[in-house]
Amino acid sequence: MPIDFDDPANSDTYSGREADPSWVAAMTSIVDPVGANVVDLGCGGGTYARAWRTLGAHVTAVDSSAPILESARRSSPTAIAFECAPAEHTGLTDGRADIVFARALVHHLPDVFGLATEMFRLLRSGGIAIVQDRTSQDAIRRGSPTNPRGYLFDAFPWLTEIESRRRPDVDEVKAAFTRAGFNDVVTQPLWETRRRYGNREQYLTEIAGRTGRSILHELSDGELAELIEYVRDRLAPGELIERDRWTLWTAAAP
Ligand SMILES: C[S@@+](CC[C@H](N)C(=O)[O-])C[C@H]1O[C@@H](n2cnc3c(N)ncnc32)[C@H](O)[C@@H]1O
């Protein structure tokens, strides 16, 4: 069953994580966040809203889930403004943003054009939209010590179908942004260190809680227990650094 973002039981699923320097380096190579007005759509636990704030931006973070947003608010500085609204209809004023950002949101949306249209509306002329998501090529890779998520598909190959279906296609997103009126729609790969774990058991505790990985909600409790043993057998007990491959789409408002 897909994750229910509105279930209070999932309120902390995207909380408790901070952005890695690999992500910061990628963003600052694209935009200058100092003093910029940033809108973070589908902000989850606020990981990236806080990162933009630390980089010197004025941040408004939007999420459609009240419990998830409340969790983000609790763990973030008061300087960040939080709004509970759908990313496609935020209700924020036109042209207010220098940067509109959406990470790991597109693969949860039925229609990327609605998001592109709202990003276009929110940006001032010359502003930049940044979408970070994983295509199926990014998401479905063999398991390895730096890609333990891949063991999910090795252990349960039927999940590949579910994952492929929900993942955006590079050209589909590009076309939606062009159709919404953006110029210079380009893509680039991003390798982001997701998290550093002191040891294997810390990682497995997150998996057991289905934390921050919505695909795990597709598994029954029994399958999840099987997965944990499968992964435990394949990882060394010590430190683990999880690195994910993403696609970044950037687009400029004319
Ligand atoms: C996978 S999480 C990503 C969270 C955060 N951006 C990150 O990268 O850590 C997706 C988030 O999008 C939110 N979401 C899903 N559909 C949404 C929509 N239509 N509008 C706004 N938020 C949405 C969910 O509540 C969830 O918090």
The ligand as an SDF file (V2000), in Angstrom:
LIG
                    3D

 27 29  0  0  0  0  0  0  0  0999 V2000
    9.4210   12.0520   -0.1940 C   0  0  0  0  0  0  0  0  0  0  0  0
    8.8950   13.3790    0.7960 S   0  0  0  0  0  0  0  0  0  0  0  0
   10.1600   14.5780    0.4620 C   0  0  0  0  0  0  0  0  0  0  0  0
   10.3950   15.5200    1.6050 C   0  0  0  0  0  0  0  0  0  0  0  0
   11.5240   16.5250    1.3950 C   0  0  0  0  0  0  0  0  0  0  0  0
   11.3460   17.3320    0.2140 N   0  0  0  0  0  0  0  0  0  0  0  0
   12.8400   15.7960    1.3180 C   0  0  0  0  0  0  0  0  0  0  0  0
   13.4040   15.6920    0.2320 O   0  0  0  0  0  0  0  0  0  0  0  0
   13.3170   15.3410    2.3780 O   0  0  0  0  0  0  0  0  0  0  0  0
    7.4990   14.0160   -0.0730 C   0  0  0  0  0  0  0  0  0  0  0  0
    6.7320   15.0870    0.6750 C   0  0  0  0  0  0  0  0  0  0  0  0
    5.8190   15.6920   -0.2250 O   0  0  0  0  0  0  0  0  0  0  0  0
    4.5930   15.9090    0.4360 C   0  0  0  0  0  0  0  0  0  0  0  0
    3.5640   15.9310   -0.6140 N   0  0  0  0  0  0  0  0  0  0  0  0
    3.0490   14.9080   -1.3280 C   0  0  0  0  0  0  0  0  0  0  0  0
    2.1790   15.3660   -2.2350 N   0  0  0  0  0  0  0  0  0  0  0  0
    2.1360   16.7120   -2.0810 C   0  0  0  0  0  0  0  0  0  0  0  0
    1.4480   17.7650   -2.7510 C   0  0  0  0  0  0  0  0  0  0  0  0
    0.6120   17.5280   -3.7560 N   0  0  0  0  0  0  0  0  0  0  0  0
    1.6730   19.0230   -2.3250 N   0  0  0  0  0  0  0  0  0  0  0  0
    2.5230   19.2940   -1.3120 C   0  0  0  0  0  0  0  0  0  0  0  0
    3.2060   18.3360   -0.6580 N   0  0  0  0  0  0  0  0  0  0  0  0
    3.0210   17.0680   -1.0490 C   0  0  0  0  0  0  0  0  0  0  0  0
    4.4540   14.7700    1.4190 C   0  0  0  0  0  0  0  0  0  0  0  0
    3.5850   15.1110    2.4820 O   0  0  0  0  0  0  0  0  0  0  0  0
    5.9010   14.5830    1.8530 C   0  0  0  0  0  0  0  0  0  0  0  0
    6.2040   15.3460    2.9900 O   0  0  0  0  0  0  0  0  0  0  0  0
  1  2  1  0
  2  3  1  0
  2 10  1  0
  3  4  1  0
  4  5  1  0
  5  6  1  0
  5  7  1  0
  7  8  2  0
  7  9  1  0
 10 11  1  0
 11 12  1  0
 11 26  1  0
 12 13  1  0
 13 14  1  0
 13 24  1  0
 14 15  1  0
 14 23  1  0
 15 16  2  0
 16 17  1  0
 17 18  1  0
 17 23  2  0
 18 19  1  0
 18 20  2  0
 20 21  1  0
 21 22  2  0
 22 23  1  0
 24 25  1  0
 24 26  1  0
 26 27  1  0
M  CHG  2   2   1   9  -1
M  END
$$$$
